Amino acid sequence: MGPYHKLFIYELSAEISVKRDVFGACYIGCWNEPGSSFLFFSRQHDEEVRRWLVHQGRGKLISRHVMDYRDWQAGEDLKPFHIEKLVICPSWEEANIAEDEILIRFDPSVVFGTGLHPTTQGCLKALWRIYQVDCPRKVLDIGTGTGILAIAAAKLGAREVLAIDHNGLAVETARRNVFLNKVEGRVQVKRGEAEVSTDKKADMILANLHYQAIDALLKREKFFSKPWIVLSGLFHGQVNGVLASLEKWQLKVNDKMEENRWVTLVLRKTP
């Protein structure tokens, strides 16, 4: 889909699931929260949503919101941009790339991971730098969002990438982007919780998450068994506490990227 212009958002009083073919091409997806759901459309669907709710016999329409897609993306226009030799391009835009550049196309839907946020850009830079000196073959991407980091890892050389997210709409969006980039043979997207996912074997783990989720990961011993760890979603004031928790795990800071108030850490396990 895309480009998006307006978002029509319908808040419902119950957690629901919706088959993609129920509402047609203007249906973007369903975002579930505990006890409620949000239906996203690119065009007005007032009557269709009401009729569907009557047919379902559960849940009520609590509110309806209309907003510009640009506002949903924090005022950012989605255009092609470069991170090192990676070219990140919305699916509806054209991008001219050089022979030595790598194209990543994606449709962000309404999920986090457009590549514009400093944490995502920090992780993309980290991936580029890591694959210049090493080639982690098995990668675990926790909180994958649109799947942009998982796809980047696959295109840089990873042979097996497991992308995990607890949000159903994120999983659906990431799967579409995986197919869009023709890396479905190397990237698998699953729904799951971040803490449980760390038990899986990998040469590298990507964790672009909020601090509370990172803090929970730091309490799990198997998180530290990965040769490479990329952590992002940290503010400056949180970094020292994270580094203090790493001291006993034979991890060193291999790289550190800062933009505005955000920090991305690249950790490498010492022999």
Secondary structure as UniProt FT lines:
FT   STRAND          6..12
FT   TURN            20..21
FT   TURN            25..26
FT   STRAND          27..33
FT   TURN            34..35
FT   STRAND          36..41
FT   HELIX           46..56
FT   STRAND          61..68
FT   HELIX           69..72
FT   TURN            73..75
FT   STRAND          81..83
FT   TURN            84..85
FT   STRAND          86..90
FT   TURN            91..92
FT   TURN            99..100
FT   STRAND          102..106
FT   TURN            109..110
FT   HELIX           118..133
FT   STRAND          138..142
FT   TURN            145..146
FT   HELIX           148..156
FT   STRAND          160..165
FT   HELIX           168..180
FT   TURN            181..182
FT   TURN            184..186
FT   STRAND          187..191
FT   HELIX           194..197
FT   TURN            198..199
FT   STRAND          204..208
FT   HELIX           211..217
FT   TURN            218..219
FT   HELIX           221..225
FT   STRAND          228..235
FT   HELIX           236..246
FT   HELIX           247..249
FT   STRAND          251..259
FT   TURN            260..261
FT   STRAND          262..269
//
